[in-house]
């Protein structure tokens, strides 16, 4: 057997973590991937390549993905949501993507619907369908609840610094979501009710990220929200923003936020006509041309 082999002494020093090699044995490769896994892999592959230049083609590829289960539809919504958070500069493009695919993906009967006894003389109510749009709404709601749950369940054992870091992470995610929800609303995918919920959440806080998010959101959707029926809400929001501008203006380094809020209030007074156009993502060609132009100007 193992004669002549010298046993190496046990090392007590730090152990270097194992590194994964290209052809490493992977147990997940030996078991067949589920259909859900395959759908998610295909979707992520497409989203990783998505740019404004190939937008039409890749949107078509997403519509062609074969879905057999409502969980896959929910997974697609979650993946697009997360992607829009990772690349918030492109959230307008992801909202447009949702608009393009929302009516073209399969619908499924909503799972877990209780069977109701038919009422004599009445037709049986139609079974609710789980659509892409329904999944989007559920996801928005889920994200709000997730942030609320965190506020209630801050970890008692965590140090103040850990709690602050975790709280900031939750807030950044929430603000990213609200930015994306604003873009979805601008594409007329989500209803007004959810936007008022977003604005009220943002008004309840005076930290820097939240104020910035509120101002950007108003720049994106204020014009659409500001109609006669909602005037009374909008007046209230803008009165609050003017008050917040005064409050933060008294803080050290608060001037930037004060002027940002004032600019947003002025934007409404100017009938939502911005003083300068805001820029969204551009095609690669536009970015190159602009860089060249700026180079020439600078030179």
GUMILUM-862806 format. One record per residue (C-alpha): chain; x, y, z. Coordinates in Angstrom, 1 decimal. Layout:
[r A; [X; Y; Z]]
...
This chain:
[r A; [0.0; 0.0; 0.0]]
[r A; [1.4; 3.3; 1.0]]
[r A; [4.9; 2.3; 2.3]]
[r A; [7.7; 4.7; 1.9]]
[r A; [5.4; 7.7; 1.7]]
[r A; [6.3; 10.5; 4.1]]
[r A; [3.3; 12.3; 5.6]]
[r A; [3.6; 16.0; 5.2]]
[r A; [3.3; 17.9; 8.5]]
[r A; [0.0; 19.7; 9.0]]
[r A; [0.5; 23.3; 8.1]]
[r A; [-0.8; 25.7; 10.7]]
[r A; [-0.2; 28.8; 8.6]]
[r A; [-2.8; 30.5; 6.4]]
[r A; [-4.2; 28.3; 3.6]]
[r A; [-4.4; 29.8; 0.2]]
[r A; [-7.9; 29.4; -1.2]]
[r A; [-8.3; 27.0; -4.0]]
[r A; [-8.4; 28.6; -7.4]]
[r A; [-10.8; 27.5; -10.0]]
[r A; [-9.1; 26.3; -13.2]]
[r A; [-10.6; 26.4; -16.7]]
[r A; [-11.5; 22.7; -16.9]]
[r A; [-12.4; 22.3; -13.3]]
[r A; [-14.9; 19.4; -12.5]]
[r A; [-18.2; 21.1; -11.8]]
[r A; [-20.9; 19.0; -10.2]]
[r A; [-23.6; 21.3; -11.6]]
[r A; [-22.5; 20.4; -15.2]]
[r A; [-23.2; 16.7; -14.6]]
[r A; [-26.8; 17.2; -13.5]]
[r A; [-29.1; 18.4; -16.3]]
[r A; [-30.0; 22.0; -15.9]]
[r A; [-33.7; 22.7; -15.3]]
[r A; [-35.7; 24.5; -17.9]]
[r A; [-35.9; 27.5; -15.6]]
[r A; [-32.0; 27.6; -15.5]]
[r A; [-31.8; 27.4; -19.2]]
[r A; [-34.3; 30.2; -19.7]]
[r A; [-32.4; 32.5; -17.2]]
[r A; [-29.0; 31.7; -18.8]]
[r A; [-30.3; 32.5; -22.3]]
[r A; [-31.9; 35.8; -21.0]]
[r A; [-28.7; 36.9; -19.2]]
[r A; [-26.6; 36.1; -22.2]]
[r A; [-28.9; 38.4; -24.3]]
[r A; [-29.0; 41.2; -21.7]]
[r A; [-25.2; 41.2; -21.3]]
[r A; [-24.9; 42.1; -25.0]]
[r A; [-27.8; 44.6; -25.1]]
[r A; [-27.0; 48.1; -26.4]]
[r A; [-29.0; 50.7; -28.2]]
[r A; [-27.3; 49.7; -31.4]]
[r A; [-28.6; 46.1; -31.4]]
[r A; [-31.7; 46.8; -29.3]]
[r A; [-34.3; 45.7; -31.9]]
[r A; [-32.6; 42.4; -32.7]]
[r A; [-32.0; 41.3; -29.2]]
[r A; [-35.5; 42.4; -28.0]]
[r A; [-36.7; 40.0; -30.7]]
[r A; [-34.5; 37.2; -29.3]]
[r A; [-36.0; 37.7; -25.8]]
[r A; [-39.5; 37.3; -27.2]]
[r A; [-38.4; 34.0; -28.9]]
[r A; [-37.3; 32.5; -25.6]]
[r A; [-39.5; 29.5; -24.9]]
[r A; [-41.3; 29.7; -21.6]]
[r A; [-43.3; 26.9; -20.1]]
[r A; [-43.9; 28.1; -16.5]]
[r A; [-45.1; 31.2; -14.6]]
[r A; [-41.9; 31.1; -12.5]]
[r A; [-39.9; 31.7; -15.7]]
[r A; [-41.9; 34.8; -16.4]]
[r A; [-41.3; 36.0; -12.9]]
[r A; [-37.6; 35.2; -13.3]]
[r A; [-37.4; 37.3; -16.4]]
[r A; [-38.9; 40.3; -14.6]]
[r A; [-36.5; 39.9; -11.6]]
[r A; [-33.5; 39.6; -13.9]]
[r A; [-34.4; 42.7; -15.9]]
[r A; [-35.0; 44.6; -12.6]]
[r A; [-31.6; 43.6; -11.2]]
[r A; [-29.9; 44.5; -14.5]]
[r A; [-31.5; 48.0; -14.4]]
[r A; [-30.1; 48.4; -10.9]]
[r A; [-26.6; 47.2; -11.8]]
[r A; [-26.6; 49.6; -14.8]]
[r A; [-28.8; 52.4; -13.7]]
[r A; [-27.4; 54.7; -16.4]]
[r A; [-29.2; 52.4; -18.9]]
[r A; [-32.5; 52.1; -17.0]]
[r A; [-34.3; 54.0; -19.7]]
[r A; [-33.2; 51.3; -22.2]]
[r A; [-34.4; 48.5; -19.9]]
[r A; [-37.8; 50.3; -19.5]]
[r A; [-38.1; 50.5; -23.3]]
[r A; [-37.2; 46.8; -23.4]]
[r A; [-40.1; 46.1; -21.0]]
[r A; [-42.4; 48.1; -23.2]]
[r A; [-41.4; 46.2; -26.3]]
[r A; [-41.8; 42.7; -24.8]]
[r A; [-44.7; 43.3; -22.4]]
[r A; [-47.5; 42.1; -24.7]]
[r A; [-45.5; 39.5; -26.6]]
[r A; [-44.5; 37.2; -23.8]]
[r A; [-46.8; 34.2; -22.8]]
[r A; [-49.5; 34.6; -20.2]]
[r A; [-50.1; 31.9; -17.6]]
[r A; [-53.1; 31.2; -15.3]]
[r A; [-52.3; 32.8; -11.9]]
[r A; [-51.2; 29.9; -9.6]]
[r A; [-52.9; 29.2; -6.3]]
[r A; [-56.3; 30.6; -7.2]]
[r A; [-59.0; 29.4; -4.9]]
[r A; [-61.8; 27.6; -6.6]]
[r A; [-65.0; 29.6; -6.1]]
[r A; [-68.5; 28.0; -6.3]]
[r A; [-70.4; 29.4; -9.2]]
[r A; [-73.1; 31.8; -8.2]]
[r A; [-76.5; 30.7; -9.6]]
[r A; [-77.4; 32.8; -12.6]]
[r A; [-73.9; 34.3; -13.0]]
[r A; [-71.0; 33.2; -15.2]]
[r A; [-68.0; 31.8; -13.5]]
[r A; [-65.5; 34.7; -13.1]]
[r A; [-62.6; 34.4; -15.5]]
[r A; [-59.4; 33.1; -13.9]]
[r A; [-56.8; 35.8; -13.4]]
[r A; [-53.8; 35.7; -15.7]]
[r A; [-50.2; 36.2; -14.8]]
[r A; [-48.8; 38.5; -17.4]]
[r A; [-45.5; 40.3; -17.7]]
[r A; [-47.1; 43.5; -16.6]]
[r A; [-48.7; 41.9; -13.6]]
[r A; [-45.2; 40.4; -12.6]]
[r A; [-43.7; 43.9; -13.0]]
[r A; [-46.2; 45.4; -10.6]]
[r A; [-45.8; 42.5; -8.1]]
[r A; [-42.0; 43.0; -8.3]]
[r A; [-42.3; 46.8; -7.6]]
[r A; [-44.5; 46.0; -4.6]]
[r A; [-42.1; 43.3; -3.4]]
[r A; [-39.2; 45.8; -3.5]]
[r A; [-41.1; 48.4; -1.4]]
[r A; [-42.0; 45.7; 1.1]]
[r A; [-38.4; 44.5; 1.3]]
[r A; [-37.2; 48.1; 2.1]]
[r A; [-39.9; 48.4; 4.8]]
[r A; [-39.0; 45.1; 6.3]]
[r A; [-35.4; 46.1; 6.6]]
[r A; [-36.4; 49.4; 8.4]]
[r A; [-38.4; 47.3; 10.9]]
[r A; [-35.9; 44.5; 11.3]]
[r A; [-32.5; 46.2; 11.7]]
[r A; [-30.1; 43.7; 13.1]]
[r A; [-29.8; 44.2; 16.9]]
[r A; [-26.3; 42.6; 17.0]]
[r A; [-24.8; 44.7; 14.3]]
[r A; [-22.5; 47.6; 15.1]]
[r A; [-23.7; 51.1; 14.3]]
[r A; [-21.3; 51.3; 11.4]]
[r A; [-22.5; 47.9; 10.0]]
[r A; [-26.1; 49.1; 10.4]]
[r A; [-25.4; 52.3; 8.6]]
[r A; [-23.7; 50.5; 5.7]]
[r A; [-26.6; 48.0; 5.4]]
[r A; [-29.1; 50.8; 5.6]]
[r A; [-27.3; 52.7; 2.9]]
[r A; [-27.2; 49.5; 0.7]]
[r A; [-31.0; 49.1; 1.1]]
[r A; [-31.5; 52.8; 0.4]]
[r A; [-29.4; 52.7; -2.8]]
[r A; [-31.3; 49.7; -4.1]]
[r A; [-34.6; 51.4; -3.3]]
[r A; [-33.6; 54.6; -5.1]]
[r A; [-32.4; 52.6; -8.1]]
[r A; [-35.8; 50.8; -8.2]]
[r A; [-37.7; 54.1; -8.0]]
[r A; [-35.6; 55.5; -10.9]]
[r A; [-36.5; 52.4; -12.9]]
[r A; [-40.1; 52.5; -11.9]]
[r A; [-40.2; 56.2; -13.1]]
[r A; [-38.9; 55.1; -16.5]]
[r A; [-41.5; 52.3; -16.6]]
[r A; [-44.2; 54.8; -15.8]]
[r A; [-42.9; 57.2; -18.5]]
[r A; [-43.3; 54.2; -21.0]]
[r A; [-46.9; 54.0; -19.8]]
[r A; [-46.4; 50.5; -18.4]]
[r A; [-47.1; 51.3; -14.7]]
[r A; [-50.0; 53.2; -13.3]]
[r A; [-50.0; 56.6; -11.6]]
[r A; [-50.9; 55.1; -8.2]]
[r A; [-47.5; 53.5; -7.8]]
[r A; [-45.7; 56.8; -8.8]]
[r A; [-47.5; 58.7; -6.0]]
[r A; [-46.4; 56.0; -3.6]]
[r A; [-42.8; 56.5; -4.8]]
[r A; [-42.9; 60.3; -4.4]]
[r A; [-44.4; 60.0; -0.9]]
[r A; [-41.6; 57.7; 0.1]]
[r A; [-39.0; 60.0; -1.2]]
[r A; [-40.5; 63.0; 0.5]]
[r A; [-40.3; 61.3; 3.9]]
[r A; [-36.5; 61.5; 4.0]]
[r A; [-34.0; 64.4; 3.7]]
[r A; [-30.8; 62.4; 3.0]]
[r A; [-28.7; 63.4; 0.0]]
[r A; [-29.4; 60.3; -2.2]]
[r A; [-33.1; 60.5; -1.6]]
[r A; [-33.4; 64.2; -2.5]]
[r A; [-31.3; 63.6; -5.6]]
[r A; [-33.6; 60.7; -6.6]]
[r A; [-36.8; 62.8; -6.0]]
[r A; [-35.5; 65.6; -8.2]]
[r A; [-34.5; 63.2; -11.0]]
[r A; [-37.8; 61.4; -10.7]]
[r A; [-39.7; 64.6; -11.0]]
[r A; [-37.6; 65.6; -14.1]]
[r A; [-38.6; 62.2; -15.7]]
[r A; [-42.3; 61.9; -14.8]]
[r A; [-43.4; 65.3; -13.3]]
[r A; [-44.9; 66.5; -16.5]]
[r A; [-47.0; 63.3; -16.9]]
[r A; [-48.2; 63.3; -13.2]]
[r A; [-49.0; 67.0; -13.2]]
[r A; [-52.6; 67.1; -14.6]]
[r A; [-55.7; 68.9; -13.2]]
[r A; [-57.0; 65.8; -11.3]]
[r A; [-53.6; 65.4; -9.4]]
[r A; [-53.0; 69.1; -8.9]]
[r A; [-53.8; 69.0; -5.2]]
[r A; [-51.2; 66.2; -4.7]]
[r A; [-48.6; 67.9; -6.8]]
[r A; [-49.1; 71.2; -5.0]]
[r A; [-48.5; 69.4; -1.7]]
[r A; [-45.3; 67.6; -3.0]]
[r A; [-43.8; 70.9; -4.3]]
[r A; [-44.7; 72.8; -1.1]]
[r A; [-42.8; 70.1; 0.8]]
[r A; [-39.9; 70.3; -1.6]]
[r A; [-39.6; 74.1; -1.1]]
[r A; [-39.6; 73.5; 2.7]]
[r A; [-37.0; 70.8; 2.5]]
[r A; [-34.8; 73.2; 0.3]]
[r A; [-34.9; 75.7; 3.2]]
[r A; [-34.1; 73.1; 5.8]]
[r A; [-31.1; 71.5; 3.9]]
[r A; [-29.8; 74.9; 2.9]]
[r A; [-29.0; 75.6; 6.6]]
[r A; [-26.9; 72.4; 6.8]]
[r A; [-23.1; 72.4; 6.1]]
[r A; [-22.7; 71.6; 2.4]]
[r A; [-26.4; 71.7; 2.0]]
[r A; [-26.4; 74.3; -0.8]]
[r A; [-26.1; 71.8; -3.6]]
[r A; [-29.3; 70.1; -2.5]]
[r A; [-31.1; 73.3; -1.8]]
[r A; [-30.5; 74.5; -5.4]]
[r A; [-31.3; 71.1; -6.9]]
[r A; [-34.7; 71.2; -5.1]]
[r A; [-35.2; 74.8; -6.2]]
[r A; [-34.4; 74.0; -9.8]]
[r A; [-37.0; 71.2; -9.7]]
[r A; [-39.6; 73.6; -8.2]]
[r A; [-38.7; 76.1; -11.0]]
[r A; [-39.0; 73.3; -13.6]]
[r A; [-42.7; 72.9; -12.6]]
[r A; [-43.2; 76.7; -12.7]]
[r A; [-41.7; 76.7; -16.2]]
[r A; [-44.3; 74.1; -17.3]]
[r A; [-41.8; 71.3; -17.3]]
[r A; [-39.6; 72.8; -20.0]]
[r A; [-36.0; 72.0; -18.9]]
[r A; [-33.4; 74.7; -19.3]]
[r A; [-31.1; 72.2; -20.9]]
[r A; [-31.8; 68.7; -22.3]]
[r A; [-30.8; 65.8; -20.0]]
[r A; [-28.8; 63.1; -21.7]]
[r A; [-29.6; 59.4; -21.6]]
[r A; [-27.5; 56.6; -23.0]]
[r A; [-26.3; 57.0; -26.5]]
[r A; [-25.2; 54.7; -29.2]]
[r A; [-21.5; 53.8; -29.3]]
[r A; [-21.2; 55.9; -32.5]]
[r A; [-22.7; 59.0; -30.8]]
[r A; [-20.4; 58.6; -27.8]]
[r A; [-17.3; 58.4; -30.2]]
[r A; [-18.4; 61.4; -32.2]]
[r A; [-18.9; 63.4; -29.1]]
[r A; [-15.6; 62.4; -27.6]]
[r A; [-13.9; 63.4; -30.9]]
[r A; [-15.8; 66.8; -30.9]]
[r A; [-14.8; 67.5; -27.3]]
[r A; [-11.2; 66.6; -28.1]]
[r A; [-11.2; 69.1; -31.0]]
[r A; [-12.8; 71.7; -28.8]]
[r A; [-10.3; 71.1; -26.0]]
[r A; [-7.4; 71.0; -28.5]]
